[in-house]
Amino acid sequence: MPANIRISPRTHRALAQIAEERSSSLQEALDRAVENERRHLLLERTNAAYAALRGDVDGWQQWVAELREFDTALSDGLE
């Protein structure tokens, strides 16, 4: 469902420049920028979760042990 949002003139100019450089529409440039930000936030949260897990010695050891179990599942004899 389409929605209207207000953006600053500076942001509009930057978005227009991106769209022009990519030969795309403003909408496509905005969609790409939002998706990139969504992915960036996901990676930040993932990194923070791994850092917290790494700080928990017992939790980290359990995680490493679980990964080792998955490694053996891949040993199916195929090259």
mmJSON file of the N, C-alpha and C atoms, coordinates in Angstrom:
{"data_MODEL":{"atom_site":{
"group_PDB":["ATOM","ATOM","ATOM","ATOM","ATOM","ATOM","ATOM","ATOM","ATOM","ATOM","ATOM","ATOM","ATOM","ATOM","ATOM","ATOM","ATOM","ATOM","ATOM","ATOM","ATOM","ATOM","ATOM","ATOM","ATOM","ATOM","ATOM","ATOM","ATOM","ATOM","ATOM","ATOM","ATOM","ATOM","ATOM","ATOM","ATOM","ATOM","ATOM","ATOM","ATOM","ATOM","ATOM","ATOM","ATOM","ATOM","ATOM","ATOM","ATOM","ATOM","ATOM","ATOM","ATOM","ATOM","ATOM","ATOM","ATOM","ATOM","ATOM","ATOM","ATOM","ATOM","ATOM","ATOM","ATOM","ATOM","ATOM","ATOM","ATOM","ATOM","ATOM","ATOM","ATOM","ATOM","ATOM","ATOM","ATOM","ATOM","ATOM","ATOM","ATOM","ATOM","ATOM","ATOM","ATOM","ATOM","ATOM","ATOM","ATOM","ATOM","ATOM","ATOM","ATOM","ATOM","ATOM","ATOM","ATOM","ATOM","ATOM","ATOM","ATOM","ATOM","ATOM","ATOM","ATOM","ATOM","ATOM","ATOM","ATOM","ATOM","ATOM","ATOM","ATOM","ATOM","ATOM","ATOM","ATOM","ATOM","ATOM","ATOM","ATOM","ATOM","ATOM","ATOM","ATOM","ATOM","ATOM","ATOM","ATOM","ATOM","ATOM","ATOM","ATOM","ATOM","ATOM","ATOM","ATOM","ATOM","ATOM","ATOM","ATOM","ATOM","ATOM","ATOM","ATOM","ATOM","ATOM","ATOM","ATOM","ATOM","ATOM","ATOM","ATOM","ATOM","ATOM","ATOM","ATOM","ATOM","ATOM","ATOM","ATOM","ATOM","ATOM","ATOM","ATOM","ATOM","ATOM","ATOM","ATOM","ATOM","ATOM","ATOM","ATOM","ATOM","ATOM","ATOM","ATOM","ATOM","ATOM","ATOM","ATOM","ATOM","ATOM","ATOM","ATOM","ATOM","ATOM","ATOM","ATOM","ATOM","ATOM","ATOM","ATOM","ATOM","ATOM","ATOM","ATOM","ATOM","ATOM","ATOM","ATOM","ATOM","ATOM","ATOM","ATOM","ATOM","ATOM","ATOM","ATOM","ATOM","ATOM","ATOM","ATOM","ATOM","ATOM","ATOM","ATOM","ATOM","ATOM","ATOM","ATOM","ATOM","ATOM","ATOM","ATOM","ATOM","ATOM","ATOM","ATOM","ATOM","ATOM","ATOM","ATOM","ATOM","ATOM","ATOM","ATOM"],
"id":[1,2,3,4,5,6,7,8,9,10,11,12,13,14,15,16,17,18,19,20,21,22,23,24,25,26,27,28,29,30,31,32,33,34,35,36,37,38,39,40,41,42,43,44,45,46,47,48,49,50,51,52,53,54,55,56,57,58,59,60,61,62,63,64,65,66,67,68,69,70,71,72,73,74,75,76,77,78,79,80,81,82,83,84,85,86,87,88,89,90,91,92,93,94,95,96,97,98,99,100,101,102,103,104,105,106,107,108,109,110,111,112,113,114,115,116,117,118,119,120,121,122,123,124,125,126,127,128,129,130,131,132,133,134,135,136,137,138,139,140,141,142,143,144,145,146,147,148,149,150,151,152,153,154,155,156,157,158,159,160,161,162,163,164,165,166,167,168,169,170,171,172,173,174,175,176,177,178,179,180,181,182,183,184,185,186,187,188,189,190,191,192,193,194,195,196,197,198,199,200,201,202,203,204,205,206,207,208,209,210,211,212,213,214,215,216,217,218,219,220,221,222,223,224,225,226,227,228,229,230,231,232,233,234,235,236,237],
"type_symbol":["N","C","C","N","C","C","N","C","C","N","C","C","N","C","C","N","C","C","N","C","C","N","C","C","N","C","C","N","C","C","N","C","C","N","C","C","N","C","C","N","C","C","N","C","C","N","C","C","N","C","C","N","C","C","N","C","C","N","C","C","N","C","C","N","C","C","N","C","C","N","C","C","N","C","C","N","C","C","N","C","C","N","C","C","N","C","C","N","C","C","N","C","C","N","C","C","N","C","C","N","C","C","N","C","C","N","C","C","N","C","C","N","C","C","N","C","C","N","C","C","N","C","C","N","C","C","N","C","C","N","C","C","N","C","C","N","C","C","N","C","C","N","C","C","N","C","C","N","C","C","N","C","C","N","C","C","N","C","C","N","C","C","N","C","C","N","C","C","N","C","C","N","C","C","N","C","C","N","C","C","N","C","C","N","C","C","N","C","C","N","C","C","N","C","C","N","C","C","N","C","C","N","C","C","N","C","C","N","C","C","N","C","C","N","C","C","N","C","C","N","C","C","N","C","C","N","C","C","N","C","C","N","C","C","N","C","C"],
"label_atom_id":["N","CA","C","N","CA","C","N","CA","C","N","CA","C","N","CA","C","N","CA","C","N","CA","C","N","CA","C","N","CA","C","N","CA","C","N","CA","C","N","CA","C","N","CA","C","N","CA","C","N","CA","C","N","CA","C","N","CA","C","N","CA","C","N","CA","C","N","CA","C","N","CA","C","N","CA","C","N","CA","C","N","CA","C","N","CA","C","N","CA","C","N","CA","C","N","CA","C","N","CA","C","N","CA","C","N","CA","C","N","CA","C","N","CA","C","N","CA","C","N","CA","C","N","CA","C","N","CA","C","N","CA","C","N","CA","C","N","CA","C","N","CA","C","N","CA","C","N","CA","C","N","CA","C","N","CA","C","N","CA","C","N","CA","C","N","CA","C","N","CA","C","N","CA","C","N","CA","C","N","CA","C","N","CA","C","N","CA","C","N","CA","C","N","CA","C","N","CA","C","N","CA","C","N","CA","C","N","CA","C","N","CA","C","N","CA","C","N","CA","C","N","CA","C","N","CA","C","N","CA","C","N","CA","C","N","CA","C","N","CA","C","N","CA","C","N","CA","C","N","CA","C","N","CA","C","N","CA","C","N","CA","C","N","CA","C","N","CA","C","N","CA","C","N","CA","C"],
"label_alt_id":[null,null,null,null,null,null,null,null,null,null,null,null,null,null,null,null,null,null,null,null,null,null,null,null,null,null,null,null,null,null,null,null,null,null,null,null,null,null,null,null,null,null,null,null,null,null,null,null,null,null,null,null,null,null,null,null,null,null,null,null,null,null,null,null,null,null,null,null,null,null,null,null,null,null,null,null,null,null,null,null,null,null,null,null,null,null,null,null,null,null,null,null,null,null,null,null,null,null,null,null,null,null,null,null,null,null,null,null,null,null,null,null,null,null,null,null,null,null,null,null,null,null,null,null,null,null,null,null,null,null,null,null,null,null,null,null,null,null,null,null,null,null,null,null,null,null,null,null,null,null,null,null,null,null,null,null,null,null,null,null,null,null,null,null,null,null,null,null,null,null,null,null,null,null,null,null,null,null,null,null,null,null,null,null,null,null,null,null,null,null,null,null,null,null,null,null,null,null,null,null,null,null,null,null,null,null,null,null,null,null,null,null,null,null,null,null,null,null,null,null,null,null,null,null,null,null,null,null,null,null,null,null,null,null,null,null,null],
"label_comp_id":["MET","MET","MET","PRO","PRO","PRO","ALA","ALA","ALA","ASN","ASN","ASN","ILE","ILE","ILE","ARG","ARG","ARG","ILE","ILE","ILE","SER","SER","SER","PRO","PRO","PRO","ARG","ARG","ARG","THR","THR","THR","HIS","HIS","HIS","ARG","ARG","ARG","ALA","ALA","ALA","LEU","LEU","LEU","ALA","ALA","ALA","GLN","GLN","GLN","ILE","ILE","ILE","ALA","ALA","ALA","GLU","GLU","GLU","GLU","GLU","GLU","ARG","ARG","ARG","SER","SER","SER","SER","SER","SER","SER","SER","SER","LEU","LEU","LEU","GLN","GLN","GLN","GLU","GLU","GLU","ALA","ALA","ALA","LEU","LEU","LEU","ASP","ASP","ASP","ARG","ARG","ARG","ALA","ALA","ALA","VAL","VAL","VAL","GLU","GLU","GLU","ASN","ASN","ASN","GLU","GLU","GLU","ARG","ARG","ARG","ARG","ARG","ARG","HIS","HIS","HIS","LEU","LEU","LEU","LEU","LEU","LEU","LEU","LEU","LEU","GLU","GLU","GLU","ARG","ARG","ARG","THR","THR","THR","ASN","ASN","ASN","ALA","ALA","ALA","ALA","ALA","ALA","TYR","TYR","TYR","ALA","ALA","ALA","ALA","ALA","ALA","LEU","LEU","LEU","ARG","ARG","ARG","GLY","GLY","GLY","ASP","ASP","ASP","VAL","VAL","VAL","ASP","ASP","ASP","GLY","GLY","GLY","TRP","TRP","TRP","GLN","GLN","GLN","GLN","GLN","GLN","TRP","TRP","TRP","VAL","VAL","VAL","ALA","ALA","ALA","GLU","GLU","GLU","LEU","LEU","LEU","ARG","ARG","ARG","GLU","GLU","GLU","PHE","PHE","PHE","ASP","ASP","ASP","THR","THR","THR","ALA","ALA","ALA","LEU","LEU","LEU","SER","SER","SER","ASP","ASP","ASP","GLY","GLY","GLY","LEU","LEU","LEU","GLU","GLU","GLU"],
"label_asym_id":["A","A","A","A","A","A","A","A","A","A","A","A","A","A","A","A","A","A","A","A","A","A","A","A","A","A","A","A","A","A","A","A","A","A","A","A","A","A","A","A","A","A","A","A","A","A","A","A","A","A","A","A","A","A","A","A","A","A","A","A","A","A","A","A","A","A","A","A","A","A","A","A","A","A","A","A","A","A","A","A","A","A","A","A","A","A","A","A","A","A","A","A","A","A","A","A","A","A","A","A","A","A","A","A","A","A","A","A","A","A","A","A","A","A","A","A","A","A","A","A","A","A","A","A","A","A","A","A","A","A","A","A","A","A","A","A","A","A","A","A","A","A","A","A","A","A","A","A","A","A","A","A","A","A","A","A","A","A","A","A","A","A","A","A","A","A","A","A","A","A","A","A","A","A","A","A","A","A","A","A","A","A","A","A","A","A","A","A","A","A","A","A","A","A","A","A","A","A","A","A","A","A","A","A","A","A","A","A","A","A","A","A","A","A","A","A","A","A","A","A","A","A","A","A","A","A","A","A","A","A","A","A","A","A","A","A","A"],
"label_entity_id":["1","1","1","1","1","1","1","1","1","1","1","1","1","1","1","1","1","1","1","1","1","1","1","1","1","1","1","1","1","1","1","1","1","1","1","1","1","1","1","1","1","1","1","1","1","1","1","1","1","1","1","1","1","1","1","1","1","1","1","1","1","1","1","1","1","1","1","1","1","1","1","1","1","1","1","1","1","1","1","1","1","1","1","1","1","1","1","1","1","1","1","1","1","1","1","1","1","1","1","1","1","1","1","1","1","1","1","1","1","1","1","1","1","1","1","1","1","1","1","1","1","1","1","1","1","1","1","1","1","1","1","1","1","1","1","1","1","1","1","1","1","1","1","1","1","1","1","1","1","1","1","1","1","1","1","1","1","1","1","1","1","1","1","1","1","1","1","1","1","1","1","1","1","1","1","1","1","1","1","1","1","1","1","1","1","1","1","1","1","1","1","1","1","1","1","1","1","1","1","1","1","1","1","1","1","1","1","1","1","1","1","1","1","1","1","1","1","1","1","1","1","1","1","1","1","1","1","1","1","1","1","1","1","1","1","1","1"],
"label_seq_id":[1,1,1,2,2,2,3,3,3,4,4,4,5,5,5,6,6,6,7,7,7,8,8,8,9,9,9,10,10,10,11,11,11,12,12,12,13,13,13,14,14,14,15,15,15,16,16,16,17,17,17,18,18,18,19,19,19,20,20,20,21,21,21,22,22,22,23,23,23,24,24,24,25,25,25,26,26,26,27,27,27,28,28,28,29,29,29,30,30,30,31,31,31,32,32,32,33,33,33,34,34,34,35,35,35,36,36,36,37,37,37,38,38,38,39,39,39,40,40,40,41,41,41,42,42,42,43,43,43,44,44,44,45,45,45,46,46,46,47,47,47,48,48,48,49,49,49,50,50,50,51,51,51,52,52,52,53,53,53,54,54,54,55,55,55,56,56,56,57,57,57,58,58,58,59,59,59,60,60,60,61,61,61,62,62,62,63,63,63,64,64,64,65,65,65,66,66,66,67,67,67,68,68,68,69,69,69,70,70,70,71,71,71,72,72,72,73,73,73,74,74,74,75,75,75,76,76,76,77,77,77,78,78,78,79,79,79],
"pdbx_PDB_ins_code":[null,null,null,null,null,null,null,null,null,null,null,null,null,null,null,null,null,null,null,null,null,null,null,null,null,null,null,null,null,null,null,null,null,null,null,null,null,null,null,null,null,null,null,null,null,null,null,null,null,null,null,null,null,null,null,null,null,null,null,null,null,null,null,null,null,null,null,null,null,null,null,null,null,null,null,null,null,null,null,null,null,null,null,null,null,null,null,null,null,null,null,null,null,null,null,null,null,null,null,null,null,null,null,null,null,null,null,null,null,null,null,null,null,null,null,null,null,null,null,null,null,null,null,null,null,null,null,null,null,null,null,null,null,null,null,null,null,null,null,null,null,null,null,null,null,null,null,null,null,null,null,null,null,null,null,null,null,null,null,null,null,null,null,null,null,null,null,null,null,null,null,null,null,null,null,null,null,null,null,null,null,null,null,null,null,null,null,null,null,null,null,null,null,null,null,null,null,null,null,null,null,null,null,null,null,null,null,null,null,null,null,null,null,null,null,null,null,null,null,null,null,null,null,null,null,null,null,null,null,null,null,null,null,null,null,null,null],
"Cartn_x":[0.842,0.0,0.895,0.748,1.567,1.333,2.383,2.303,3.17,2.812,3.6,4.416,5.678,6.516,7.215,7.591,8.335,9.814,10.617,12.067,12.64,13.785,14.419,14.9,15.058,15.6,16.972,17.807,19.128,19.005,18.102,17.9,17.329,16.438,15.865,16.943,17.85,18.942,19.844,20.164,21.017,20.331,19.049,18.298,18.214,17.992,17.934,19.275,20.372,21.703,21.945,21.559,21.707,20.882,19.645,18.764,19.345,19.875,20.452,21.674,22.539,23.738,23.409,22.32,21.922,20.897,20.546,19.513,18.236,17.814,16.596,15.686,14.53,13.583,13.915,13.336,13.5,12.966,11.847,11.249,12.19,12.793,13.731,14.952,15.447,16.602,16.248,15.072,14.629,14.426,13.804,13.613,14.954,15.928,17.251,17.913,17.793,18.402,17.775,16.469,15.789,16.189,16.254,16.651,18.09,18.979,20.362,20.439,19.649,19.627,19.056,18.027,17.445,18.494,19.237,20.29,21.413,21.763,22.805,22.405,21.17,20.684,20.69,20.307,20.322,21.743,22.706,24.102,24.612,24.222,24.626,24.073,22.787,22.174,22.827,23.12,23.771,25.156,25.926,27.257,27.183,26.205,26.053,25.692,24.834,24.442,25.637,26.447,27.644,28.635,28.779,29.688,29.211,27.905,27.367,27.593,27.362,27.577,29.052,29.919,31.359,31.792,31.092,31.391,30.916,30.056,29.541,30.325,31.305,32.226,31.473,30.553,29.798,28.925,28.252,27.4,28.197,29.374,30.222,30.713,31.097,31.559,30.43,29.218,28.071,27.847,27.987,27.803,28.855,30.111,31.188,30.958,30.508,30.221,29.097,28.091,26.99,27.485,28.349,28.906,29.704,30.439,31.213,30.294,29.123,28.164,27.695,27.485,27.069,28.186,29.428,30.559,30.592,30.253,30.27,29.14,28.066,26.943,27.341,28.322,28.771,29.758,30.195,31.173,30.448,29.88,29.101,29.886,31.183,32.015,32.055,31.286,31.276,32.416,32.995,34.089,33.508],
"Cartn_y":[-1.172,0.0,1.246,2.107,3.311,4.226,4.89,5.841,7.04,8.166,9.378,9.63,9.998,10.384,11.684,12.419,13.655,13.354,13.846,13.748,15.142,15.343,16.656,16.896,18.161,18.462,17.816,17.793,17.174,15.691,14.994,13.569,13.355,14.215,14.1,14.246,15.209,15.4,14.165,13.642,12.454,11.265,11.086,9.991,10.151,11.375,11.634,11.343,11.685,11.41,9.909,9.18,7.716,7.12,7.563,7.042,7.322,8.517,8.864,7.991,7.813,7.005,5.551,5.076,3.685,3.531,4.641,4.636,3.963,4.386,3.824,4.962,4.589,5.58,5.94,7.033,7.401,6.287,5.709,4.633,3.436,3.054,1.925,2.248,3.473,3.878,3.879,4.358,4.36,2.939,2.101,0.694,0.029,0.257,-0.34,0.185,1.484,2.084,1.522,1.375,0.831,-0.625,-1.403,-2.807,-2.916,-2.062,-2.067,-1.732,-0.776,-0.42,-1.557,-2.224,-3.361,-4.46,-4.747,-5.762,-5.344,-4.075,-3.556,-3.745,-3.414,-3.589,-5.057,-5.928,-7.362,-7.828,-7.39,-7.768,-7.192,-5.97,-5.39,-6.21,-6.583,-7.384,-8.758,-9.348,-10.656,-10.578,-9.558,-9.38,-9.172,-8.403,-8.18,-9.477,-10.279,-11.558,-12.502,-12.56,-13.4,-12.891,-11.583,-11.022,-11.389,-11.315,-11.693,-13.174,-13.999,-15.433,-15.731,-15.04,-15.255,-14.884,-13.928,-13.519,-14.515,-15.428,-16.475,-17.75,-18.059,-19.162,-20.479,-20.786,-22.043,-22.053,-20.953,-20.862,-20.998,-20.366,-20.441,-21.872,-22.546,-23.93,-24.831,-24.593,-25.374,-25.111,-23.866,-23.493,-24.176,-24.143,-24.774,-26.28,-26.888,-28.329,-28.639,-27.797,-28.008,-27.892,-26.933,-26.787,-28.022,-28.582,-29.796,-30.951,-31.025,-32.077,-31.908,-30.676,-30.436,-30.773,-30.526,-30.847,-32.327,-33.191,-34.619,-35.018,-34.257,-34.577,-34.402,-33.582,-33.336,-34.382,-35.262,-36.288,-37.486,-37.287,-38.344,-39.076,-38.804,-39.506,-38.906,-37.863,-37.239,-36.233,-36.147,-35.191,-33.862],
"Cartn_z":[0.0,0.0,0.0,-0.969,-1.042,0.161,0.567,1.664,1.317,1.868,1.669,2.925,2.734,3.854,3.499,4.512,4.282,4.473,3.559,3.701,3.517,4.064,3.969,2.536,2.168,0.837,0.616,1.644,1.542,1.21,1.894,1.638,0.247,-0.183,-1.526,-2.587,-2.394,-3.353,-3.39,-2.227,-2.174,-2.834,-2.565,-3.162,-4.674,-5.132,-6.573,-7.238,-6.563,-7.11,-7.202,-6.162,-6.179,-7.307,-7.431,-8.48,-9.86,-10.04,-11.344,-11.647,-10.657,-10.868,-11.169,-10.628,-10.841,-11.975,-12.588,-13.64,-13.14,-11.965,-11.379,-10.931,-10.463,-9.961,-8.513,-8.048,-6.646,-5.745,-6.126,-5.335,-5.224,-6.337,-6.311,-5.453,-5.561,-4.76,-3.276,-2.941,-1.549,-1.042,-1.842,-1.455,-1.165,-2.03,-1.854,-0.577,-0.337,0.856,2.132,2.131,3.312,3.516,2.462,2.574,3.076,2.581,3.058,4.545,4.992,6.413,7.252,6.757,7.466,7.649,6.587,6.658,7.597,7.562,8.445,9.911,10.242,11.609,12.013,11.105,11.392,11.712,10.92,11.175,12.491,12.816,14.098,15.261,15.185,16.254,16.334,15.189,15.172,15.796,15.432,16.011,17.521,17.977,19.417,20.129,19.508,20.116,20.198,19.147,19.181,20.226,20.35,21.354,22.756,22.987,24.294,24.553,23.538,23.685,23.945,23.255,23.439,24.848,25.448,26.811,27.857,27.462,28.356,28.052,28.887,28.606,28.417,29.321,29.196,27.948,27.704,26.518,25.237,25.2,24.008,23.781,24.852,24.729,24.22,24.681,24.187,22.702,22.296,20.888,20.008,20.462,19.704,19.611,20.699,20.687,19.701,19.665,18.718,17.274,17.013,15.666,15.266,16.215,15.919,15.522,16.15,15.787,14.347,13.93,12.546,11.566,11.967,11.096,10.761,11.708,11.438,10.494,10.502,9.607,8.142,7.89,6.522,6.027,6.914,6.542,5.953,4.788,4.159,3.092,3.0,2.05,0.668,0.435,-0.89,-0.987,-2.154,-2.383,-2.75],
"occupancy":[1.0,1.0,1.0,1.0,1.0,1.0,1.0,1.0,1.0,1.0,1.0,1.0,1.0,1.0,1.0,1.0,1.0,1.0,1.0,1.0,1.0,1.0,1.0,1.0,1.0,1.0,1.0,1.0,1.0,1.0,1.0,1.0,1.0,1.0,1.0,1.0,1.0,1.0,1.0,1.0,1.0,1.0,1.0,1.0,1.0,1.0,1.0,1.0,1.0,1.0,1.0,1.0,1.0,1.0,1.0,1.0,1.0,1.0,1.0,1.0,1.0,1.0,1.0,1.0,1.0,1.0,1.0,1.0,1.0,1.0,1.0,1.0,1.0,1.0,1.0,1.0,1.0,1.0,1.0,1.0,1.0,1.0,1.0,1.0,1.0,1.0,1.0,1.0,1.0,1.0,1.0,1.0,1.0,1.0,1.0,1.0,1.0,1.0,1.0,1.0,1.0,1.0,1.0,1.0,1.0,1.0,1.0,1.0,1.0,1.0,1.0,1.0,1.0,1.0,1.0,1.0,1.0,1.0,1.0,1.0,1.0,1.0,1.0,1.0,1.0,1.0,1.0,1.0,1.0,1.0,1.0,1.0,1.0,1.0,1.0,1.0,1.0,1.0,1.0,1.0,1.0,1.0,1.0,1.0,1.0,1.0,1.0,1.0,1.0,1.0,1.0,1.0,1.0,1.0,1.0,1.0,1.0,1.0,1.0,1.0,1.0,1.0,1.0,1.0,1.0,1.0,1.0,1.0,1.0,1.0,1.0,1.0,1.0,1.0,1.0,1.0,1.0,1.0,1.0,1.0,1.0,1.0,1.0,1.0,1.0,1.0,1.0,1.0,1.0,1.0,1.0,1.0,1.0,1.0,1.0,1.0,1.0,1.0,1.0,1.0,1.0,1.0,1.0,1.0,1.0,1.0,1.0,1.0,1.0,1.0,1.0,1.0,1.0,1.0,1.0,1.0,1.0,1.0,1.0,1.0,1.0,1.0,1.0,1.0,1.0,1.0,1.0,1.0,1.0,1.0,1.0,1.0,1.0,1.0,1.0,1.0,1.0],
"B_iso_or_equiv":[0.0,0.0,0.0,0.0,0.0,0.0,0.0,0.0,0.0,0.0,0.0,0.0,0.0,0.0,0.0,0.0,0.0,0.0,0.0,0.0,0.0,0.0,0.0,0.0,0.0,0.0,0.0,0.0,0.0,0.0,0.0,0.0,0.0,0.0,0.0,0.0,0.0,0.0,0.0,0.0,0.0,0.0,0.0,0.0,0.0,0.0,0.0,0.0,0.0,0.0,0.0,0.0,0.0,0.0,0.0,0.0,0.0,0.0,0.0,0.0,0.0,0.0,0.0,0.0,0.0,0.0,0.0,0.0,0.0,0.0,0.0,0.0,0.0,0.0,0.0,0.0,0.0,0.0,0.0,0.0,0.0,0.0,0.0,0.0,0.0,0.0,0.0,0.0,0.0,0.0,0.0,0.0,0.0,0.0,0.0,0.0,0.0,0.0,0.0,0.0,0.0,0.0,0.0,0.0,0.0,0.0,0.0,0.0,0.0,0.0,0.0,0.0,0.0,0.0,0.0,0.0,0.0,0.0,0.0,0.0,0.0,0.0,0.0,0.0,0.0,0.0,0.0,0.0,0.0,0.0,0.0,0.0,0.0,0.0,0.0,0.0,0.0,0.0,0.0,0.0,0.0,0.0,0.0,0.0,0.0,0.0,0.0,0.0,0.0,0.0,0.0,0.0,0.0,0.0,0.0,0.0,0.0,0.0,0.0,0.0,0.0,0.0,0.0,0.0,0.0,0.0,0.0,0.0,0.0,0.0,0.0,0.0,0.0,0.0,0.0,0.0,0.0,0.0,0.0,0.0,0.0,0.0,0.0,0.0,0.0,0.0,0.0,0.0,0.0,0.0,0.0,0.0,0.0,0.0,0.0,0.0,0.0,0.0,0.0,0.0,0.0,0.0,0.0,0.0,0.0,0.0,0.0,0.0,0.0,0.0,0.0,0.0,0.0,0.0,0.0,0.0,0.0,0.0,0.0,0.0,0.0,0.0,0.0,0.0,0.0,0.0,0.0,0.0,0.0,0.0,0.0,0.0,0.0,0.0,0.0,0.0,0.0],
"pdbx_formal_charge":[null,null,null,null,null,null,null,null,null,null,null,null,null,null,null,null,null,null,null,null,null,null,null,null,null,null,null,null,null,null,null,null,null,null,null,null,null,null,null,null,null,null,null,null,null,null,null,null,null,null,null,null,null,null,null,null,null,null,null,null,null,null,null,null,null,null,null,null,null,null,null,null,null,null,null,null,null,null,null,null,null,null,null,null,null,null,null,null,null,null,null,null,null,null,null,null,null,null,null,null,null,null,null,null,null,null,null,null,null,null,null,null,null,null,null,null,null,null,null,null,null,null,null,null,null,null,null,null,null,null,null,null,null,null,null,null,null,null,null,null,null,null,null,null,null,null,null,null,null,null,null,null,null,null,null,null,null,null,null,null,null,null,null,null,null,null,null,null,null,null,null,null,null,null,null,null,null,null,null,null,null,null,null,null,null,null,null,null,null,null,null,null,null,null,null,null,null,null,null,null,null,null,null,null,null,null,null,null,null,null,null,null,null,null,null,null,null,null,null,null,null,null,null,null,null,null,null,null,null,null,null,null,null,null,null,null,null],
"auth_seq_id":[1,1,1,2,2,2,3,3,3,4,4,4,5,5,5,6,6,6,7,7,7,8,8,8,9,9,9,10,10,10,11,11,11,12,12,12,13,13,13,14,14,14,15,15,15,16,16,16,17,17,17,18,18,18,19,19,19,20,20,20,21,21,21,22,22,22,23,23,23,24,24,24,25,25,25,26,26,26,27,27,27,28,28,28,29,29,29,30,30,30,31,31,31,32,32,32,33,33,33,34,34,34,35,35,35,36,36,36,37,37,37,38,38,38,39,39,39,40,40,40,41,41,41,42,42,42,43,43,43,44,44,44,45,45,45,46,46,46,47,47,47,48,48,48,49,49,49,50,50,50,51,51,51,52,52,52,53,53,53,54,54,54,55,55,55,56,56,56,57,57,57,58,58,58,59,59,59,60,60,60,61,61,61,62,62,62,63,63,63,64,64,64,65,65,65,66,66,66,67,67,67,68,68,68,69,69,69,70,70,70,71,71,71,72,72,72,73,73,73,74,74,74,75,75,75,76,76,76,77,77,77,78,78,78,79,79,79],
"auth_comp_id":["MET","MET","MET","PRO","PRO","PRO","ALA","ALA","ALA","ASN","ASN","ASN","ILE","ILE","ILE","ARG","ARG","ARG","ILE","ILE","ILE","SER","SER","SER","PRO","PRO","PRO","ARG","ARG","ARG","THR","THR","THR","HIS","HIS","HIS","ARG","ARG","ARG","ALA","ALA","ALA","LEU","LEU","LEU","ALA","ALA","ALA","GLN","GLN","GLN","ILE","ILE","ILE","ALA","ALA","ALA","GLU","GLU","GLU","GLU","GLU","GLU","ARG","ARG","ARG","SER","SER","SER","SER","SER","SER","SER","SER","SER","LEU","LEU","LEU","GLN","GLN","GLN","GLU","GLU","GLU","ALA","ALA","ALA","LEU","LEU","LEU","ASP","ASP","ASP","ARG","ARG","ARG","ALA","ALA","ALA","VAL","VAL","VAL","GLU","GLU","GLU","ASN","ASN","ASN","GLU","GLU","GLU","ARG","ARG","ARG","ARG","ARG","ARG","HIS","HIS","HIS","LEU","LEU","LEU","LEU","LEU","LEU","LEU","LEU","LEU","GLU","GLU","GLU","ARG","ARG","ARG","THR","THR","THR","ASN","ASN","ASN","ALA","ALA","ALA","ALA","ALA","ALA","TYR","TYR","TYR","ALA","ALA","ALA","ALA","ALA","ALA","LEU","LEU","LEU","ARG","ARG","ARG","GLY","GLY","GLY","ASP","ASP","ASP","VAL","VAL","VAL","ASP","ASP","ASP","GLY","GLY","GLY","TRP","TRP","TRP","GLN","GLN","GLN","GLN","GLN","GLN","TRP","TRP","TRP","VAL","VAL","VAL","ALA","ALA","ALA","GLU","GLU","GLU","LEU","LEU","LEU","ARG","ARG","ARG","GLU","GLU","GLU","PHE","PHE","PHE","ASP","ASP","ASP","THR","THR","THR","ALA","ALA","ALA","LEU","LEU","LEU","SER","SER","SER","ASP","ASP","ASP","GLY","GLY","GLY","LEU","LEU","LEU","GLU","GLU","GLU"],
"auth_asym_id":["A","A","A","A","A","A","A","A","A","A","A","A","A","A","A","A","A","A","A","A","A","A","A","A","A","A","A","A","A","A","A","A","A","A","A","A","A","A","A","A","A","A","A","A","A","A","A","A","A","A","A","A","A","A","A","A","A","A","A","A","A","A","A","A","A","A","A","A","A","A","A","A","A","A","A","A","A","A","A","A","A","A","A","A","A","A","A","A","A","A","A","A","A","A","A","A","A","A","A","A","A","A","A","A","A","A","A","A","A","A","A","A","A","A","A","A","A","A","A","A","A","A","A","A","A","A","A","A","A","A","A","A","A","A","A","A","A","A","A","A","A","A","A","A","A","A","A","A","A","A","A","A","A","A","A","A","A","A","A","A","A","A","A","A","A","A","A","A","A","A","A","A","A","A","A","A","A","A","A","A","A","A","A","A","A","A","A","A","A","A","A","A","A","A","A","A","A","A","A","A","A","A","A","A","A","A","A","A","A","A","A","A","A","A","A","A","A","A","A","A","A","A","A","A","A","A","A","A","A","A","A","A","A","A","A","A","A"],
"auth_atom_id":["N","CA","C","N","CA","C","N","CA","C","N","CA","C","N","CA","C","N","CA","C","N","CA","C","N","CA","C","N","CA","C","N","CA","C","N","CA","C","N","CA","C","N","CA","C","N","CA","C","N","CA","C","N","CA","C","N","CA","C","N","CA","C","N","CA","C","N","CA","C","N","CA","C","N","CA","C","N","CA","C","N","CA","C","N","CA","C","N","CA","C","N","CA","C","N","CA","C","N","CA","C","N","CA","C","N","CA","C","N","CA","C","N","CA","C","N","CA","C","N","CA","C","N","CA","C","N","CA","C","N","CA","C","N","CA","C","N","CA","C","N","CA","C","N","CA","C","N","CA","C","N","CA","C","N","CA","C","N","CA","C","N","CA","C","N","CA","C","N","CA","C","N","CA","C","N","CA","C","N","CA","C","N","CA","C","N","CA","C","N","CA","C","N","CA","C","N","CA","C","N","CA","C","N","CA","C","N","CA","C","N","CA","C","N","CA","C","N","CA","C","N","CA","C","N","CA","C","N","CA","C","N","CA","C","N","CA","C","N","CA","C","N","CA","C","N","CA","C","N","CA","C","N","CA","C","N","CA","C","N","CA","C","N","CA","C","N","CA","C","N","CA","C","N","CA","C"],
"pdbx_PDB_model_num":[1,1,1,1,1,1,1,1,1,1,1,1,1,1,1,1,1,1,1,1,1,1,1,1,1,1,1,1,1,1,1,1,1,1,1,1,1,1,1,1,1,1,1,1,1,1,1,1,1,1,1,1,1,1,1,1,1,1,1,1,1,1,1,1,1,1,1,1,1,1,1,1,1,1,1,1,1,1,1,1,1,1,1,1,1,1,1,1,1,1,1,1,1,1,1,1,1,1,1,1,1,1,1,1,1,1,1,1,1,1,1,1,1,1,1,1,1,1,1,1,1,1,1,1,1,1,1,1,1,1,1,1,1,1,1,1,1,1,1,1,1,1,1,1,1,1,1,1,1,1,1,1,1,1,1,1,1,1,1,1,1,1,1,1,1,1,1,1,1,1,1,1,1,1,1,1,1,1,1,1,1,1,1,1,1,1,1,1,1,1,1,1,1,1,1,1,1,1,1,1,1,1,1,1,1,1,1,1,1,1,1,1,1,1,1,1,1,1,1,1,1,1,1,1,1,1,1,1,1,1,1,1,1,1,1,1,1]
}}}
